[in-house]
């Protein structure tokens, strides 16, 4: 009797420990992301923020109406669809940069994208782990918090500005990726809820259609998932309608077992069809033929290169010191979660799941490789990293379950001691890393540029530029170069060549005859 009480006390202490850790990790994430929000207040528009938002800005200046600007933005989504690219949804949002109403509102872009990323990831993880896999809030919270820290704060340096701070790139890529996480969470909720209102299904379908008009990296990934859903639904219908002998023959296939286990996705047929229809509409856009007359690689070569790049990064380049230790901190919770799930799921297909994760991550970069032959742009690197790391985390969790069920390893020894030791190494190592390079994490990079005054100087110098750009008496403008270039905020600038498209975009935006960078002063 005393032994039973002791075991129960240990379980209670463990549960309380996990709950306290969940709270600590949540608070830590809040503290770490505050500087990222704060530095956004010093952000300024650049490049496509002037060119793609020009028509909306003009509509607002002429009418003084926010609604007129919004309608113009919707029209520009259609215009770009017909004349430039199939991103009918994200291009409309790109044209609606907050700075078209006033440059001081530019920070709202970063705020909105950060909040959508945070909410989208939380909602997706909650629906997957808590609602579907029936894990407790504490384990789900710990997994979500560490995953959030990995995705946001270890984002490659060259991807941070274009992913969250340069509006035109961020709204087109990171916002759409974040919105896709929200959509997947809604799809999981729709599949697992006992009863769903028709209007909710229609709204999810509409969102799926709009995501089909997002960047091709996100749209293709969601289209592949939607195609898998439709395949499972069709396969289940064929099985369900078969006679007894055929059912018996089909039941011997592993594919049948998988489709039967995922039979609830039949509720997702309509949203999946809407998503694929939106993607097809984007692919066949007239503007695509205008923008690109020929592709860079052939289809087969593109797919093979995509897989190679993904294997190289997912199991090599992305596994930096911070990522490896954060994954080490995450594994015990994935292990504990898998131990709970094994009651109703046996983790029988690690190779199949691993192949799906790698191929889905690879599909993310297939469109830019096919069209341009490279994935250099920071906005591309950003969502490639995000999707790849999220899939890697889910794969690690699956492998934990496979080991528990099939290798018969059920528990860690001295879990708390090992966890404290790994945490200590991570904290000490991070301190040394930050000392050597303040930009090692997204949050510390924001703190550094705020503390050194670079962010403030950058914004002040932009305000000085605005005085000249908004002076109607000056038609040929010469601007001083920025004296600082904050790592998170600076994307690009005009040049000393008056014919440069960047210069022309700024000149047109502010109704100037010419705008150049004066490097003589």
QUICOR-V778564 format. One record per run of one state. SS is the DSSP state (h for helix, s for strand, l for the rest). FROM is the first residue (numbers start at 0). TO is the last residue. Records with the same first field share a line. If there is no record, write none. Layout:
# QUICOR-V778564
SS: FROM-TO + FROM-TO
This chain:
# QUICOR-V778564
l: 0-0 + 40-46 + 51-52 + 63-64 + 83-86 + 95-96 + 100-101 + 105-105 + 132-135 + 153-155 + 165-165 + 172-172 + 192-196 + 212-214 + 241-242 + 250-252 + 261-261 + 283-284 + 291-297 + 317-319 + 341-348 + 372-376 + 407-413 + 436-436 + 440-440 + 451-452 + 469-474 + 480-499 + 509-512 + 518-520
h: 1-39 + 47-50 + 53-62 + 65-82 + 87-94 + 97-99 + 102-104 + 106-131 + 136-152 + 156-164 + 166-171 + 173-191 + 197-211 + 215-240 + 243-249 + 253-260 + 262-282 + 285-290 + 298-316 + 320-340 + 349-371 + 377-406 + 414-435 + 437-439 + 441-450 + 453-468 + 500-508
s: 475-479 + 513-517
